[in-house]
Amino acid sequence: AIGRTDTGSFLTGPYLMTPKTNGMVVVWELDKPMKSTITYGTSDADKKTLEVPVEEGEKFKGESMHMYRARLTDLTPGTTYTYKVETEDGQIVEGHFRTLPENSDEIRFVVVSDSHRFETATKVSDVIAQFDPDFILHTGDMVEGTGSQKDQFPYWFQNVGSFLHNVPVIYNSGNHDYGVYFDEYVTKVQKEQYKSNETGRNVAFDCGPVHFDMLDSNPWSLFELNSTAGSGEADAATKAVVNESLGWLKADLATDNAKKADFRVVTMHHPFEDDLTRKYVPPIVENGNVNIMFSGHTHLYSRYASADPKRGADTLHETQGD
C-alpha cells in the first residue's frame, strides 16, 4: 500500500495512456472508492487541480474495479508537465510526462513485447530512463496467464518501476492479454481517445511525420487458429471478425493521414513468422507502403525484408525478443 497501513491501496498506477500533442490520460485503480484529485502543470504558477470521479469497472471476486481516468486536455505540444495524484486519505503519487511534439522531424519511441512476469523490469526501466522516449509501444502479452485473470496484471502495472508514472504506453493485445480485464485497463481508454475499430483493439494515431497502426492479431492467430483445430475450416463468425480487423487496417492505410506521412509503422502481437499473419498481413502492409511492422509472441528476435523483390527492404517485419 502507498500511505498508512489503515488506508486503501493503489492497485495500479498512476500510469499514462494515449499521448497526444494536446492531451494525456492518467489512469489509476484503488482498492476502494474514495475522492481523488490530480494536480498538474508546467510550474507552480500554472497548476490546476481536477477531482477525478471513480469509474466502476469489471467485477473481481464479486466487487467492481475502482478505476480513475483523468483526461487532461488543452495541453501544450512538446511540453513537460508534472502531476500529483492524491486521495482523500492522504495517499500521494507523483510523476511527470511530456506531450507529443508537433511538426517534429524526430520522435523517440521504445518497442517492448512479451513482458509476462517481466523479470528484466529493472534493466528495461534503466534503459527507458536513459533513452527518454516520447512513448512506448507494447506489442502484447503483458501477463503470464490470461486477460481474464485480474491478478495477472500486477506483473506489468506493479513490477515495471517508475517509468509507467512518467512515460505513456500504447498497447496491443496479445493472446495472453485477451479478456475483460485487459479491456478495463487498456481498451476503454484507447478506444475513446484514438481512432479505432468497433472493438477498440485496433487503433491509429500520428506523431510528427509518422503514422501508427496498432492491430489486434488475435482474430486470426488465436480465434481462427482455434476454430480450425477440429474441422479445418473457420466458422462464419470467426471469418467475419478476421475480415473486419484486416479491412480496418487496409482502410486506415488508405487515409490521407497514412499516405501523407513520411513513415508508416504497424504493430501487432503475432509476427511475420506466424502462418496466419503471413497469410493475411504482408499484402496489406506492403501495398499500404508500411515501412516497418513490429511484433512479438515467439520470444525470439528476427527481422525479415519483404518476400516481394520489388518491395525488398522498403518493408521490414521485425519480431521482438522478450
C-alpha positions in Angstrom: 0.0 0.0 0.0 1.0 3.6 -0.6 0.5 5.6 2.6 -0.6 4.5 6.0 -1.4 0.8 6.7 -5.0 1.6 7.6 -5.8 3.3 4.3 -6.7 1.9 0.9 -4.1 1.0 -1.7 -3.2 2.0 -5.2 -3.6 -1.3 -7.0 -2.3 0.1 -10.3 -0.8 3.3 -11.5 -0.9 6.1 -11.9 0.0 5.1 -15.5 0.0 7.2 -18.7 -2.0 6.4 -21.8 -2.9 7.8 -25.3 -0.4 10.6 -25.6 -1.3 13.5 -27.9 0.2 16.9 -28.7 -2.5 18.5 -26.5 -3.6 15.7 -24.2 -2.8 12.8 -21.9 -4.8 10.3 -19.9 -3.6 9.4 -16.4 -5.1 6.2 -15.0 -5.1 4.6 -11.6 -7.0 1.9 -9.7 -7.8 1.9 -6.0 -8.9 -1.0 -3.9 -11.8 1.1 -2.5 -13.7 4.1 -3.9 -12.7 7.5 -2.5 -12.3 11.1 -3.5 -9.2 11.5 -5.7 -7.7 14.5 -7.3 -4.9 15.2 -9.8 -2.9 18.4 -9.8 -0.8 19.1 -12.9 1.1 21.9 -14.6 4.4 23.1 -16.1 5.3 25.1 -13.0 3.9 26.1 -9.6 2.3 29.2 -11.1 0.0 27.3 -13.5 -1.0 24.3 -11.5 -4.6 23.0 -12.0 -6.4 20.6 -9.8 -9.2 18.3 -11.0 -11.4 16.0 -9.0 -11.5 12.6 -10.8 -14.6 10.5 -10.3 -14.4 6.8 -9.8 -15.5 4.7 -12.8 -16.8 1.3 -11.6 -15.4 -1.4 -13.8 -15.5 -5.2 -14.3 -16.1 -7.2 -11.2 -13.3 -9.2 -9.5 -14.2 -11.5 -6.6 -17.7 -10.0 -6.5 -16.6 -6.4 -6.3 -16.3 -3.8 -9.1 -12.9 -2.4 -10.0 -12.5 1.2 -8.9 -10.9 2.9 -11.9 -9.9 6.6 -12.2 -9.2 8.2 -15.5 -8.0 11.8 -15.6 -8.4 13.1 -19.1 -6.1 16.1 -19.4 -6.8 18.4 -22.3 -5.7 21.7 -23.8 -2.1 21.0 -23.1 0.9 22.5 -25.0 2.7 20.3 -27.5 6.2 19.0 -26.7 6.0 20.2 -23.1 6.8 18.6 -19.8 4.2 18.5 -17.1 4.5 17.3 -13.5 1.4 15.8 -11.8 0.4 14.7 -8.3 -2.4 12.2 -7.7 -3.9 12.4 -4.2 -6.6 10.5 -2.4 -8.8 11.8 0.4 -7.0 9.7 3.0 -3.6 11.3 2.2 -2.0 9.0 -0.3 0.1 10.7 -2.9 1.9 9.5 -6.1 3.8 11.9 -8.3 5.1 11.7 -11.8 5.7 13.7 -14.9 5.1 13.4 -18.7 5.8 15.1 -22.0 3.2 15.8 -24.6 3.9 14.7 -28.1 5.8 17.1 -30.3 4.2 19.0 -33.1 5.7 19.2 -36.6 8.9 17.5 -35.3 11.4 15.9 -37.6 12.4 13.4 -34.9 10.4 11.2 -32.5 11.7 8.7 -30.0 9.9 5.6 -29.0 10.6 2.2 -27.5 9.0 -1.1 -28.5 8.6 -3.9 -26.0 6.8 -7.3 -26.1 6.0 -10.4 -24.1 7.0 -8.9 -20.8 5.0 -11.6 -19.0 6.5 -11.9 -15.5 8.8 -9.1 -16.5 11.9 -10.5 -14.8 14.0 -7.9 -16.7 12.0 -5.0 -15.4 14.9 -3.2 -13.7 17.2 -3.4 -16.7 14.4 -2.2 -19.1 13.4 0.6 -16.7 17.0 1.9 -16.6 17.3 1.8 -20.4 14.0 3.7 -20.8 15.0 6.3 -18.3 18.3 6.9 -20.2 16.7 6.9 -23.7 13.8 9.3 -22.6 11.3 8.2 -25.3 8.2 10.1 -26.2 6.2 6.9 -25.7 6.4 3.1 -25.5 4.7 0.6 -27.8 3.9 -2.7 -26.1 3.1 -5.3 -28.7 1.3 -7.7 -26.4 1.5 -10.3 -23.6 1.9 -8.2 -20.5 0.6 -11.1 -18.4 1.7 -14.7 -17.9 -1.8 -16.2 -17.7 -4.8 -14.6 -19.4 -6.6 -11.4 -19.6 -9.5 -13.0 -17.7 -7.2 -13.3 -14.7 -7.1 -9.9 -13.0 -4.4 -11.0 -10.6 -2.0 -11.4 -13.5 -1.8 -7.7 -14.4 0.4 -6.7 -11.5 3.3 -8.3 -13.4 3.2 -5.2 -15.6 1.5 -2.5 -13.6 3.3 -3.1 -10.3 6.5 -4.6 -11.5 7.8 -2.2 -14.1 9.2 0.6 -11.9 8.7 4.3 -12.1 8.7 4.6 -15.9 4.9 3.9 -16.0 4.4 7.1 -14.0 6.4 9.1 -16.5 6.2 7.6 -20.0 3.0 6.8 -21.8 2.4 3.3 -23.2 0.2 2.3 -26.1 -0.8 -1.4 -26.1 -1.5 -4.3 -28.4 -3.5 -7.2 -27.1 -1.5 -10.4 -27.1 -3.1 -13.9 -26.9 -2.3 -13.9 -23.1 -3.8 -10.5 -22.6 -7.2 -11.0 -24.3 -10.1 -10.7 -21.9 -12.3 -8.3 -19.9 -9.5 -7.0 -17.6 -7.2 -6.0 -20.5 -10.2 -4.1 -21.9 -10.7 -2.4 -18.5 -7.1 -1.4 -18.1 -6.3 -0.6 -21.7 -9.0 -0.9 -24.4 -11.6 1.5 -22.9 -9.2 4.5 -23.0 -7.6 3.7 -26.3 -10.9 3.3 -28.0 -12.1 6.6 -26.5 -9.0 8.6 -27.3 -7.7 7.3 -30.6 -9.2 6.4 -34.0 -10.3 2.7 -33.5 -12.4 -0.1 -34.9 -15.6 -1.1 -33.1 -13.9 -3.4 -30.6 -11.4 -0.7 -29.7 -8.5 -3.2 -30.1 -7.3 -1.7 -33.4 -6.1 1.9 -33.0 -4.4 4.5 -35.2 -2.6 7.7 -34.2 0.0 10.1 -35.6 3.1 11.6 -34.1 5.1 14.1 -36.1 5.8 12.6 -39.5 4.9 9.1 -38.5 1.6 7.3 -38.8 1.0 4.3 -36.4 -1.5 1.4 -36.7 -1.7 -1.0 -33.8 -3.7 -4.1 -34.8 -5.3 -6.9 -32.9 -4.0 -10.1 -34.4 -6.0 -12.4 -32.1 -8.9 -12.7 -34.6 -6.7 -14.9 -36.9 -3.8 -16.2 -34.8 -5.9 -17.1 -31.8 -9.6 -17.3 -32.8 -9.2 -18.7 -36.3 -6.4 -21.0 -35.2 -8.7 -22.5 -32.5 -11.7 -22.5 -34.8 -9.8 -24.6 -37.4 -8.3 -27.1 -35.0 -11.1 -29.6 -35.3 -12.8 -29.1 -38.7 -10.0 -27.4 -40.6 -12.4 -24.6 -41.6 -13.1 -21.4 -39.7 -16.7 -20.7 -38.8 -18.5 -17.8 -40.4 -18.5 -15.7 -37.2 -14.7 -16.0 -36.9 -14.2 -15.2 -40.5 -16.3 -12.0 -40.1 -14.1 -10.9 -37.2 -10.9 -11.6 -39.1 -12.2 -9.7 -42.2 -13.3 -6.7 -40.1 -9.9 -6.3 -38.5 -8.0 -6.7 -41.7 -10.4 -4.4 -43.6 -10.0 -1.8 -40.9 -6.2 -1.8 -41.4 -6.5 -1.7 -45.2 -8.9 1.3 -45.0 -6.8 3.2 -42.5 -3.6 2.8 -44.6 -5.6 4.4 -47.4 -6.4 7.5 -45.4 -4.7 10.9 -46.1 -3.0 10.8 -42.7 -1.3 7.5 -43.5 -0.5 8.3 -47.2 0.9 11.8 -46.4 3.1 10.5 -43.5 6.8 10.3 -44.1 6.9 6.9 -42.3 4.3 4.3 -41.5 4.6 1.8 -38.6 2.3 -1.2 -37.9 2.4 -3.2 -34.7 0.6 -6.4 -33.7 1.3 -9.3 -31.4 1.6 -12.3 -33.8 4.6 -11.9 -36.1 5.5 -12.4 -39.7 6.7 -16.0 -38.9 3.1 -16.9 -37.8 1.4 -18.8 -40.6 -1.9 -16.9 -40.5 -0.2 -13.5 -40.1 2.0 -14.2 -43.1 -1.1 -15.3 -45.0 -3.1 -12.2 -44.4 -1.0 -9.2 -43.4 2.1 -8.7 -45.7 0.0 -7.9 -48.8 -1.9 -5.2 -46.8 1.1 -3.6 -45.1 3.2 -3.7 -48.2 0.6 -2.3 -50.5 -0.1 0.3 -47.9 3.6 1.4 -48.1 4.3 0.4 -44.4 8.0 0.8 -43.6 8.2 -1.5 -40.6 6.0 -3.9 -38.7 6.8 -4.7 -35.1 5.5 -7.9 -33.5 6.3 -10.4 -30.7 4.9 -13.7 -29.5 7.8 -16.0 -30.4 10.2 -14.6 -27.7 12.9 -14.6 -30.3 14.4 -11.6 -32.2 14.1 -11.8 -36.0 14.0 -9.4 -38.9 12.7 -10.0 -42.5 12.5 -8.0 -45.6 9.5 -8.3 -47.8 9.4 -11.5 -49.8 8.4 -9.4 -52.8 11.6 -8.4 -54.6 10.0 -5.2 -55.8 9.4 -4.2 -52.2 12.5 -5.7 -50.6 13.8 -3.7 -47.5 11.2 -1.0 -48.1 9.0 -3.0 -45.7 10.7 -4.7 -42.7 9.0 -7.2 -40.5 10.7 -7.2 -37.0 9.9 -9.6 -34.2 10.9 -8.5 -30.7 12.5 -10.9 -28.2 11.4 -11.0 -24.6 
